[in-house]
């Protein structure tokens, strides 16, 4: 009888130990995942808040401020110009016949009356026409994106943000697109893209009726 009790106790302790070994790391991983996403969302609010401060009439022209940008994997900061229904990014790939375009649909929560800045966090991809570099598209949709409409238009000197992976350049139309492994993570067929670090800093410059975003890790374009 005593041996049976010892055996049951040993089995119970072994099961409990295994559960702890499996459960605790899983909880740490989930906690870390959600804290990272929350950090990026909080940073987006701070980024928008800084833009809203600069666009105030009391702030003088040529005012410059530096703002940290935090992006999770497969996310992007996307600005849709007033009246635009999508942002189009033309990708000039380094390898022949591998050019393609990225089409980011404007979330329904953005009106056509103002420019809209969105944090794309849960993208849905539609890859079409892949093969010859002719009409190849990566379509991105995220109607759950966090978005804010702005009175002052935003602009960038160029769309080439981050480290290049088999790509010559991005050309943005109807707005701009600052990503962290969103295009590259959309499909195994996509090999040409830019990858921004999780943390990077941008200079916000008030130029007349617009605010220009400049990646501080790169020299300013004349």
N, C-alpha and C positions, 0 to 999 in steps of 0.2 A: 504493500500500500504506500509506504514511504517513497519507494522508488518511482511509483506512478506519479506521485505528487511532484517529485523532483523533475521527472520527465516533462510533465505538463508545464511546470514553471520555466524550465529551460526553453521549451518550445515557445512559450509566451514571450520570454525575454528576447529570443532570437527574432521573432516576428516584429516585436516592438522596435528593436534595433534596426532592422531592415527598413521599416516604415520611416524611421527618423532619417536614415541615410538617404532615402529617396525623396521624402516629403520636404525636408528642410532646404536642400538645394533648389528644388522646384519653386518653393515660396520665395527664395532669394531672387531667382531669375525673374519670376513674374513681377515682384516688387520693383526690381531694377528696370524692367521693361516699361512699366507704367510711370515710374518716376522720370525716366528719360523723355517719354512722350509729353508728360506734364510740363517738364522743363522747356521743351521746344514750344509748346503752346503759350506758356507764360512769356517766353522770349519774343514770340510773335506779337503779343499784345504790347510789349515794351517797344518793339520796333515800330509798330503803328503809332503808338503814343508819341514817339520822337518825331515822326513825320508830321503828325497833327500839330505839334508844337512849332515846327519850322514853318508850316504853311500859314501860321497866323500873320495877319497884316502888320503887327508890331515888330516882327522879326525882319531885320534888314536883308537886302539882296546881298549875295555872296557869303551869307552866314554858313559856316561849315561845322558839322558835328560828326563824331564817330560813334557808330552803334554796332554792338555785337550781334551776330546772326547765328543761331543754333538750328541745325537741321538734322532730323533723324534719317536713317536709310530709307530710300525710295520715297522721299518727300521733295517738295519744291515750293519756293516762293514765286508766285506768278502774278504779274500785273496785267490786267485787261484794260486797254484804252477805252475811253468813252465811245459807246456805240459798237464796240467790237463784240463778236459772238465767240471768238476763239483766238488764242495766241498760236501763231505758226512759227516753228523753228526749223529753218533749212539747215541740214547737217551736211557739211562738206567733209566727207570721210577721206582718210589717208589712202585707203586701198581703192583701186579702180572699181567702178560699178557697185559701190556699197553706199552711195549717198542715199539719204532718206529724209523725211520730214516728220516732225513731231507736232501733233495737233492737240492743244489743251482746250477743252470745251469750258466755256464760262459757266460757273454754277448758277442755277436759277435764282438764287438769292441776290445776285448782282443785277441792278437795273442797267438800262442803256444810257441813263442820263448822266452818269458820272463814271470816272475811272474806278476800278475795283482791285484791291490787293488781296490775294488769297493764299492761304497755306494749304497746299495739297498734301494730305496725310494718308488718305485711303484710296489710292488711285486704282481705277479699273482700266485695263489695257485691251485694245483691239488692234492686232497686228495684221495688216493687209498688204497684198501685192508684193511679198518679199521674194527677191531672187536676182533681179537684173539691175537694181539701182534706179528703176524707172517707176515712178508713182508708188514707191514703197513708203508706208506710213505707220507711225505709232500713234494711235489715238488714245488720249488720256481723258478720263472722266472722273470727277469726284464731287458729287452734289452735297456731300457732307462737309466739305472744306470750310474752314473758318475764313470769313471774308469781311472786309471793311471798305466802304466807299469813301473816296477822297475828293475834296474840292480842288486840290492842286494836282496836276498831272505829274506822273513819274517817268523817268527816262534813264537809260544806261548808255554809256559811251560805246560799249560792245557787249555781246552776250557770252563771251568766252570766260566763264568763271570756273576756276579750279584746275586740276591737273588733266591734261589731254591724254586720252586713250585712243590711239589710232584715228584721231580726228584733226582736221586742219582748222575748222572754225564753225561757229554757230552764227546764223543770221536770224534775228528775231523780227517778227512782224505783228502789228496790232498790240504791242506791249512787250514784255520781256519775261524771261524764264531763268530762275536761279535754282539749280537742282543739286541734290546729293544722291547720286546713283539711282535716279529715277528712270532715265532712258536706258541706261546700261542694265538695270534690273528688270526691265519690262519683258525681255525675252532673250533666249540664248542666241537668237539671230542678230541681236544688236551688239556690235563690237566697237562702234565708234561713238564716243561720248566724253563729256567732261565730268570730273568728280570733285566736288567741293569738300573740304574737310568738315567735320561736324561743327566746329567752331571757327568762324572767320569774322573779320571786322569790315564794315563798310562805312565810307565817308558819305554823308548826306550833304549835298551842296544846293543851296537855294539860288536858282538862276532865273530871275524874272518870274515868269508864270509857271515854272516847273521846278521840280526837285530832282537832281541827278544823283544816282547811286554809283559810287566808285569803289571797287574792291581795293582796299589799302595795301594788299600784298602785291599789287601790280602798279607799274608807273602810270600816271595819267596820260590819256590820249590827247595829243595836241589839238 
